[in-house]
Structure formats: C-alpha cells, structure tokens
Amino acid sequence: MAIASESDGKKHLMSFPPERIGHVAVCNDKYMIVWGGYNDDFNPPYTEKYLPANEIWIYDTEFKVWYFERHNVHPVATSGSTVCVGDGYMYLFGGHARLGNVNNLYRLDLNNLEWEKIVPQSENANELPSPRDKAVSWYHHRKFYTFGGFGVHLKGYIGDTKSFFQDEIPENRGWNNQLCVFDFTTMQWSVPDTMGPTPSARAAHTAVRFDSKVYIFGGRHSNIRLNDVHCLDLNSLAWSGSICTHGPQPEGRSWHTATALPYNRMFVYGGFTTGCQPLSDSWILDTNTLNWTQLTHFPADRSRLWHTACVTQDQDVLIYGGCEKNILDYDNICEIKSDILEFQFEPYSLKKLSRDCVYRFRVRLGSEWESLPRPIFDWLNKKEDLDLRLLLWTGYQSDDDSDDDDDNFGGWPTIPPDAIQD
C-alpha cells in the first residue's frame, strides 16, 4: 500500500484521531485505515456529531503513529456503515447520515486511498437494497454481499418485504434478514434464493468469512441481543440454521466485533447485552470443532461497544475507538475512546523483539546504533524522528474551514438519537 508523502501536503502526522463510535476500519499491509463515525462527547449533550467524511485516518502499525489525509471525493458522512476488503479495495455500504439511512455503495482504493462511488446498471429504487445501517458484509469472487441491518421498510426496494420486522420506535424502521448481493460483473444488485433456515432479522451483528463459509454471530432483534451462530455456504447459498456450539457460551450481544484469525478461528470482543451492560470479554470460536473458549488472560476492564477490530500483518487484533459505557443512557454522556487495544495471538519474530528492545533503551544504546545493519539503523532513526516530532504536536484541527461545498462540511452536522438504535 502506498500512502501520500508528507511533502505533498496531503498526508499529515498527528498524535491521535478524534474519539469516535460507529466508524469503520480495515487493515491493509502495515496500516489500519479508519473512516467515519461520530462523537457526542461534548456540550451540549444529546447532540451527535459526524466526523468529517473527507478525512481518512491511517495508523502505521510498525511505527505506532497516526496520519490523516483529506480527499475531495468521498461518501456522505455516516455512522454504522459496513465494510469489507477484496481485490485491493475497501467496500463501504449503507449507514446512517444526517438525513437518515443511506444505501450507497463505495469503494476505497487501498493503494492510493481514492474513493469511487459504485453506480449500478439500474438505479431504480426497486432494484436497490433498502437504506440501512449496522449490517454486515463480505466480498467473494467479485461479489459484494451484505446481510441484515436496521433501517427503513423494504417496501419499494429489492427483495421480499417479509424479511422486515418493524420496530415500534422509531416509526417505520426496523430489522431485516435480507441477503443482498452486488455482482461486479453485471453491475447489478440481487436478492438470491437461499436454502435452509435463514437467521432471524438482526442488526449490529458480525460476520467473518473463511474461504467459502461465512459465520454470523449475535446482534439485536427487537429487545433481545442474540448469541446464536449461523453459517452460510457461499457455493450453495445454504444456511446452516442455528449451530450447536460446545463449551461455555458467550452472553448475547450486539455492537461487538468478530475477527477472522488463522486456523479458522473467530475472535469476538466486547459488545452490549440485553440488560444494556457494556462488555469487555473476549472469546474464540474454533469453527472446525465449534468449541467456544473464553480468553481469561486478557484484561477484563476495557469495555467496548460499537468499536472496530481488524487483523495486522503480525496477526495482532487492533480494537479501536468505541464507547465504554451504556450508549443508550441519555442522562449521561457516553465515554468515547480513541485508544487502541492490541491483542497478540502469534509470537513476534526475534528481529522485531530485538529491534524494539534496542529502541526502548535508546538512551543507553543510542551511541552504538551506527554499528547495526543499515536497515535497522535507518528504522531506529525514523522511529526516533517520528516520536520527537509528535512531542511538538500542537493539536488536531478539524476541517471546518474547508472549501468543499458538500453540506456535511459546513460545521458539524447533527443526527437524532434514533441513529444509535442497534
């Protein structure tokens, strides 16, 4: 992946991004790419603010520093969009924007970080998915798949309206269990016929793909947060029904994350219970044996919900952002985070461990750096330079004075509390 150089004025080294929830993130090469979301941790309360849609935040997992870039072409600012990666792109669908749910499909070129809106062959409403947020997605064989979500009624859009289960509040919005597919060969949306029992309608659930198998876990349906597991075979489009898993079972949850690890393992972290309790537990589901294992050696005091998770080159899972308290408690402002929780699943190389140790004791060992191999010497100097520059960091400036004429940039737009319905 090639990101812009600082000399061209597009890429900026920063201390950290603004805190956010409902954002999206993927890992590519040695970078974590973060976009969107909102932040209501300010006065007056009860007013949510979307983060600038023209900003892409980039975390360098090697040097542990943040950059951001601004781009003139971009999606509308949203929270609750779904993303997945395939063929060198990050695909982004749906979300909740200032005026309500959206159903646009974009892709971000992970080589140059340029956005492109995907225009289907037909833009008639009855050939498009309904606007929705908190869905899940995956990419397989030049097809983008999305399942479930919370949004407007399916009537007038593609697919069977029987897949919609209306919520009492807010009016005319609800959950669906619809599988929608965009085919990049035909440039058309479809709702394919599937076999087997379809999972119940849900939102704020998760999906991970292992080759041609996709595993759905949890999410919210009506007033219940689920802990069931379903598998979709992408070759036959057959649903498994609720899978009988073994061992201790995770509590039902929504707004959690699930991440695909090597050896067909699914890592689940955090979320929000039916009793409105934030969670800080972590679990592994071995999809070969269908055994759940709770990971008790990780800290249990880092609650997160509506955060993101992605896997680095070193097979670390990076948990970024999210809320650590009851997001539905409108009497108190939820605490939104901007830190990164890093979960290590594979041993690091001896080279990485030695290099990091040399840098950690740079005061004592700095005079001997020149005796090291040139690549390591250059790495140590670059790391030191970046850290020194961050000490002089003066603060983050949002793009309120941007010349972009998109009405999402004339200050911070607001959204109603129903945007955080899961």
N, C-alpha and C positions, 0 to 999 in steps of 0.2 A: 504494500500500500504506500502510495506517495502522497504526503500532505504538503501543503504550501510551505515555502520557506519564510522565515520571519522577515527577510529583506524585501519581500514583495508587498508588505503591508497588510496582507490578508490574515496571516497566522499570528496570534498573539499569545505569549507566555503569560499565564495567570496563576494566582495562588490556588484558587478553587472556584468552582461554579456557584451560582446562586442555589440555595436549597430548593428541592423540588420533589413533587409526587406526581404520579400518573404520567411519567415520562417514558421514553423508550431507550434501550441501549443494546448494542451488539459488540462483540469483539471480532477484530479482523487484524491479522498479522500481530503486531505487538501493541495495538491500540484498542481502547474501548471508546466507541462512538456514542455520544449521548445527545438526544434531541427532545425538545418539547417539555410538556408537563406544566404544572402551575404551582404557585406558592401563595398561601394565605397567612403567612406568619408576619403580619404587620398590622398597624392600626389604620382605619377602624376594623373591628372584627366582622366576620360573616361575609367578607368580600374576597372571592378567589381571584387570582390574577394569573393569566397565562404568561409563560416565559416567551421571550422573543423568538419567533419562528425562523428568523433569518440566521440564527446562531446555531452552529454545530460545535459541541464541546468534545475535545479529544484528550483522553488520558493515555499517556505513554507509560505502559506497564513496566518498561525496562528502567526508565529513569525516574518514575514516580512523580511526574509533573503533568500539569494541565495546560492545554492550549485551547483557543477557540478561533473559529473562522466565521465570517459573515458572508452570506450569499444573497444575491438579488432575487433569484428564482427559488421558491421554496413552497411547501404546503402551508395551508392556513394553520395558525396556532391551535393546538389541541391538547387535551389530556385523554388518557385511556385509549390511545391508538394501539394497534397490534403490529409487530414487526417480525420479520424472519429474514434469513440470509440465503442467497443462492446465486450461483453463476456470477459472483463478483459484485452483487448488489444487495443493499438492504431494502426490502419491500415494506412499505408502510400503508396500512389501510384503516379507514374509519377514525373514530374518536369523537370527542365532544368539544365543539368550538363555541365561540361567544354566542352564536345564534342557534345553537342546538347541535344534534348529531350530524355527522357527515359520512359520506360513503365513497370518498375519493381514494384512488389507488395511486401511490407514488413509488418511485424507486430512487435510491441514492447510490450513485456510482462510488464504490468504496476505494477506487483508485484516485479519483480527483475530487470527491465529495461534492459533486454537482447533482442537483435534483432534476428529476424528469417526471412530469405527470403522465400516467398511462391512460391513453384515450381508447376506450373500447370501440369496436366496429360500430356498435349501436349505442347511443346514449339515451334511448328511451327508458323512462323510469321502470317500465315493466320488464326490462331486460337487465336491470342492475340490482345488486343487493340493497336491502333497506339500509338507511343510515343507522349506525350502531357504534357503541364503544365497548371496551372490556371484552372483546372477542379474543380468540387465539388464532394463530396462523402458522403455516409451514410451506416450504417450497420443495417440489419434487418433479423431476423430468419436465421442466419448462412449464410447470403449472403452479399457480399460487392458490393455496387452499385457506379458507377461513371458516371457523365453526363457532356458533353461539354468539353471545353478546347481549347487550341491553340497549334498546332504542325504540324507535317509532314502530307502529304496526306494520306488518308485512304487506298489507293490502295495497295493491297498486305497484308492487315491486316483484321481482322474480321469485318464483317458488310458491310452495303451498302455505297458505295462511294458517293451517293447523299447527305449524311449527312455532306459533307465537302464543305466549302466556302473559296476559296483561297484568300489570301491577296496578293497585288501587291508587297509589300516589307515587310518582306524578301521573296525571291522567294521560291516557293514550300511549304510554310507553311500557315496555315490558321485556321479558327474556325470550330468547328463541333457541332452538336446537337445530338450526339450519346449517347444512354444509354447502358452501358456495365455492366455486372453482373458476379461476380466470386462466384461460389457456392462451399462452403467448404465441402459439402457432396460428390460431384462428382469431386471436384478439377479441374473444367473446367470453362473457360470464355464463355459467350454467349452474343448475342445482341438480346434480346427478342422482339417479336412483341408487339406494344402498340396500344391502341385505342385513339381516339381524336387527336386534333391538337397539334403537338409537338412544344415546344418553338423554336424560331429561334436559329441558331448557335450562340454561345457566349463563352466568357472566362472571367475570373476574376469576375464571378458572385458569388452568395451564395446560400446555401441550408440549410434548417432546417427541422428536422423530428419531428412530433408529432404523436406518435403511428404509424399508417399505412399511414399517409399522409405526403408528402414531399412538401415543398414550395420553389420554385425557385424565386429569385429576382435579377433583374438588370443584370449587366455585359456589356461587349463590343461586338458589332457586326459591323465589318467594321469600319467606322469612327463615329459610334453612340454609346453612352452609354445609356443603357436602364433603365426604371423604371417599367417594367411590372412584374406582379406576376403570376406564374403558379403553379398548384398543381398536383402532381402525386399520385394516389391511388395505394398503393403497393399490395393491394389484387386483384384488377382487371387490374392493369397496364394501367389505363386510365388517359390520360392527360385532364386537365380541359379546356385548352385554356387560353388565357389571361383573368384574373379575373377582373371584375369590382369592384374596391375598392372605399370606401367613404371617405370624408373628404379631407383636404389638402394633396397633393401628393408630395412625395419626388422627388427631381430632379434626372434625370437619372445619373447612376454612375457605375463605376467598381472599383475594388480594395478596396471595402468596406468590412465590416463584418456584419453577421447576426447571432444572437444567440437565441436559444430557451429558453424561460422563462416559469415559471409555468402559468397555465390557458391558454395555447395555444397562448401565446404572442411571437411575433418575434421582437427582438430588433436590429435595424440597426444603425450602426455608421460609419461616415466618408466616404471616398472614393474619387473618381476623376471624374470630369464632362467631357462632350463632349468638353467644352471650356478649358480643361486642368487646371481646378481650383481644388486644394485640398479642401476637405470638413471637417467641424467639427460639423455637425449637427447630432442629434440623434432622432430616430423615433421608435414608437411601432406600429406594425400591430397586431390587435386582429383578429386572424384567425377564431374566432367564428362569429364575426359581420362584418368582413372585413373592419373595420374602421382604418384609419391611424391617429395617433396622434403625433405631434412633441413635443419633450420634451424640453421646453424652460428654465427649471430651472437648466440644466447642463451647464457648461462653454462652450462658443461658440468660444473660441480662441485656441483650441487644435486640429488643423487639423491633420488628419492621413490618410494615404493610404498605402495599402499593409502591413497592420499590422495584428495582430491576436486578437481574442476575445474568452474567454471561461468563464463558469459559475462556481463559487466556491460552497462549501457546504452551505455557508450563502446566496446563491443566489445573490452574487455580480458578476458583469461582469468585468473582467480584460482585458483591452486593453493594449497590449504590443507591443513595437517596432514600425516599420513602418517609413514612410517619411512624413514630414510636409510641403514640398514644391513641385513644379512641377517636378516630377521624369523624365519627358521627355525633360526637358530643359538642354541640354548637355553643354551649355555655363557656367552653374553654378553647383557646386556640391550640390546635394540634402542633406538636413539635416536629417540624420537618427537618430532615437531616441532609447533610452534604458530604458526609464522610464515606469512606469505602471500607467495608468489612471483607477481609480476604481469607478464603478458606483453601488450605493447601491439601491436595489429595495425592500428589505424586512427589517423590523425593527430588530435590534440586540437584543439578549437576555439581561436581566438585569445583569446576571452573567458576560457576556463578557464586557458590558459597565462599570461595577464596577471594574473589574479586570484591564481593560485598564486605567481607571482613577487613580487607585492606583499606577500603574507603571508610569504614566505620572508625578505624583507628588512624585516620589520616594525619592527625596532629603528630602522632608518634612516628608514622611510617612515611609521611609525605616526602621527606628528603631522599627516600630510596626509590620513588616511583620511576625515575628515569632508567633504572636497571631492569625494569619489567619489559616484556614483549610490547612492541609498539601498539598493537590493537588495545591491549589492556591499559597502557599508559594514556592513550587517547580517550578511552572510555572514562577513566578516573578524572581526567581534566575536564571533560564535558560535563560530567555529573557535578563536579565542584562548581563549575561556572554557572550551571543552571540553579543550583542551590543558593549561591551568592546573589544572583540576580533576583531570586524570589524574596530574599531578605529585604530588598529595596522596593518590593512591590507596593504600589500606592493605593490599590483598591480597584474594584470592578466597576466599570461604567456601563450601564445599560444603554441600549441604542435608542433612547427616547428622541434624540435629535436627528434620527436617520432621515435621509431624503426619500426613502422608499415610500411610495404613495399608497401602499396597502394599508387599509384602515386598521389593521391589527398592530400597527407600529406607532400610532399617534398616542402614545402613552400606554398604559397597561389596561387592556380590556377586562371586563368582569364577567363572571358566569354565575348562574343561580346555584343554590345548594343542591338541586337535583342532579347536577353534573357529577357528584360523587356517590350517586346511587350505585351499588355493586350488584 
